[in-house]
Amino acid sequence: MESQEADKNPVVQRLRQWDAEAVSEVIEFRGETTVVVPRAHLNRVSAYLASEPFLYFAFLSDITTVDRFPLEPRFEVNYHLLSIARSDRLRLKVRLPGNDPTLPSVTSVWPTANWHERENYDLFGIRFEGHPDLRRILMPDDWEGYPLRKDYPVEGPR
């Protein structure tokens, strides 16, 4: 839910001035700001946040996925960003349908995304298009399925 506090956030204001379509929703909860971004705008928004001098979110600390099965959109991929210069944090969220869990890779913006994207691919099956080496990182190469999906069999692969 969008709050008036979120509208006062300078990061949100800058993003909306830069491209209003790049912000689907802003969620302010317990002092943390989450900007929901459409999948098609993820690379542009990431590059802008990492390079814009006032914002300078140069550090990607983590990428996490939430499986909301059986709800649609099924997946939420969260990018946790840090601006060390400004001592500020921001979360980008992209919602993905269960039948097409693909996103563009952000490794060209934040090289540290490499292993984070591989982990989310390995455990949830999120495909990152343009990733330089998208393959399993935690599970054995011959593992079937994605063990952190809510519909994954409790007994293991069948």
C-alpha positions as CSV (number, residue, x, y, z in Angstrom):
1,M,0.0,0.0,0.0
2,E,1.3,3.4,-0.9
3,S,1.6,5.8,1.9
4,Q,2.1,9.6,2.0
5,E,5.5,8.9,3.6
6,A,6.6,7.0,0.5
7,D,5.6,9.9,-1.7
8,K,8.0,12.1,0.4
9,N,10.9,9.7,-0.1
10,P,13.5,11.4,-2.2
11,V,14.5,8.2,-4.0
12,V,10.8,7.5,-5.0
13,Q,10.5,11.2,-6.1
14,R,13.6,10.9,-8.3
15,L,12.5,7.6,-9.8
16,R,9.0,9.0,-10.7
17,Q,10.5,12.2,-12.2
18,W,12.9,10.1,-14.2
19,D,10.2,7.6,-15.5
20,A,6.8,7.4,-13.8
21,E,6.1,4.1,-15.6
22,A,9.1,2.5,-13.9
23,V,7.3,2.5,-10.5
24,S,4.2,0.3,-10.2
25,E,3.8,0.6,-6.5
26,V,5.7,1.9,-3.4
27,I,5.4,0.0,-0.1
28,E,6.6,1.6,3.1
29,F,6.7,-0.7,6.0
30,R,8.6,-0.3,9.3
31,G,10.8,2.4,7.9
32,E,11.8,0.3,4.8
33,T,10.9,1.3,1.3
34,T,10.1,-1.2,-1.4
35,V,9.6,0.0,-5.0
36,V,7.7,-2.5,-7.2
37,V,9.1,-2.4,-10.7
38,P,7.6,-3.9,-13.9
39,R,9.8,-6.7,-15.3
40,A,10.4,-4.8,-18.5
41,H,11.9,-1.8,-16.6
42,L,14.2,-3.7,-14.2
43,N,17.5,-3.2,-16.1
44,R,16.8,0.5,-16.8
45,V,15.8,1.2,-13.2
46,S,18.8,-0.8,-11.9
47,A,21.3,1.1,-14.1
48,Y,19.7,4.4,-13.1
49,L,19.8,3.7,-9.4
50,A,23.5,2.5,-9.6
51,S,24.7,5.5,-11.6
52,E,22.6,8.5,-10.6
53,P,25.0,10.6,-8.5
54,F,22.3,11.7,-5.9
55,L,21.1,8.1,-5.4
56,Y,24.2,5.9,-6.1
57,F,22.9,2.5,-5.0
58,A,26.2,0.9,-6.0
59,F,25.9,-2.1,-3.7
60,L,23.6,-5.0,-4.3
61,S,23.6,-7.0,-1.1
62,D,21.2,-9.7,-1.9
63,I,18.5,-11.1,-4.3
64,T,15.7,-13.2,-2.7
65,T,12.7,-14.9,-4.1
66,V,9.3,-15.5,-2.5
67,D,7.0,-18.2,-3.8
68,R,3.4,-17.2,-3.2
69,F,1.9,-20.4,-4.7
70,P,-1.0,-20.8,-5.4
71,L,-1.5,-17.1,-5.8
72,E,-0.6,-15.2,-9.0
73,P,1.7,-13.6,-9.7
74,R,3.4,-16.5,-8.1
75,F,6.9,-15.2,-7.6
76,E,8.3,-12.0,-6.1
77,V,12.0,-11.4,-6.7
78,N,13.5,-8.8,-4.3
79,Y,16.7,-6.9,-4.8
80,H,18.2,-5.4,-1.7
81,L,20.3,-2.3,-2.5
82,L,22.6,-0.1,-0.4
83,S,23.8,3.4,-1.0
84,I,26.9,3.6,1.2
85,A,27.5,7.2,0.3
86,R,24.0,8.1,1.5
87,S,23.6,5.4,4.2
88,D,20.3,4.5,2.6
89,R,18.6,1.2,1.7
90,L,16.1,0.3,-0.9
91,R,14.3,-2.8,-2.0
92,L,13.2,-3.4,-5.6
93,K,10.5,-6.0,-6.1
94,V,9.5,-7.6,-9.4
95,R,6.5,-9.9,-9.6
96,L,6.5,-12.8,-11.9
97,P,3.8,-15.2,-13.1
98,G,4.3,-18.9,-12.4
99,N,4.2,-19.8,-16.1
100,D,7.0,-17.4,-17.1
101,P,9.5,-16.9,-14.2
102,T,12.1,-15.0,-16.2
103,L,13.9,-11.8,-15.6
104,P,16.7,-9.9,-17.3
105,S,20.0,-10.4,-15.5
106,V,21.4,-7.3,-13.7
107,T,25.0,-8.7,-13.7
108,S,26.0,-5.9,-16.0
109,V,24.9,-3.3,-13.4
110,W,26.0,-5.1,-10.3
111,P,28.6,-7.9,-10.9
112,T,27.8,-9.4,-7.5
113,A,24.4,-10.4,-8.9
114,N,26.1,-13.3,-10.6
115,W,26.0,-15.8,-7.8
116,H,22.8,-14.4,-6.3
117,E,21.0,-15.0,-9.6
118,R,22.5,-18.5,-9.8
119,E,21.2,-19.3,-6.3
120,N,17.7,-18.1,-7.2
121,Y,17.7,-20.1,-10.4
122,D,19.0,-23.2,-8.6
123,L,16.4,-23.1,-5.7
124,F,13.3,-21.5,-7.3
125,G,13.8,-21.9,-11.1
126,I,13.9,-18.2,-11.9
127,R,15.6,-17.8,-15.2
128,F,17.8,-14.7,-15.6
129,E,18.1,-13.9,-19.3
130,G,21.5,-12.6,-20.4
131,H,23.3,-14.2,-17.3
132,P,26.9,-15.1,-18.2
133,D,26.8,-18.5,-16.6
134,L,23.4,-19.6,-15.4
135,R,23.8,-23.0,-13.9
136,R,23.3,-24.7,-10.5
137,I,25.4,-23.4,-7.7
138,L,24.1,-25.3,-4.6
139,M,22.4,-28.4,-5.8
140,P,24.1,-31.3,-7.7
141,D,24.0,-30.8,-11.5
142,D,21.7,-33.8,-12.0
143,W,19.1,-32.5,-9.4
144,E,15.6,-32.5,-10.7
145,G,13.3,-29.6,-9.8
146,Y,13.6,-26.5,-7.6
147,P,13.6,-27.4,-3.9
148,L,12.4,-24.1,-2.4
149,R,9.2,-24.0,-4.6
150,K,6.1,-24.5,-2.5
151,D,4.9,-27.2,-4.8
152,Y,8.1,-29.2,-4.6
153,P,7.4,-32.7,-3.2
154,V,8.4,-33.0,0.5
155,E,9.8,-36.4,-0.2
156,G,12.2,-35.1,-2.8
157,P,12.1,-35.5,-6.6
158,R,10.0,-38.3,-8.0
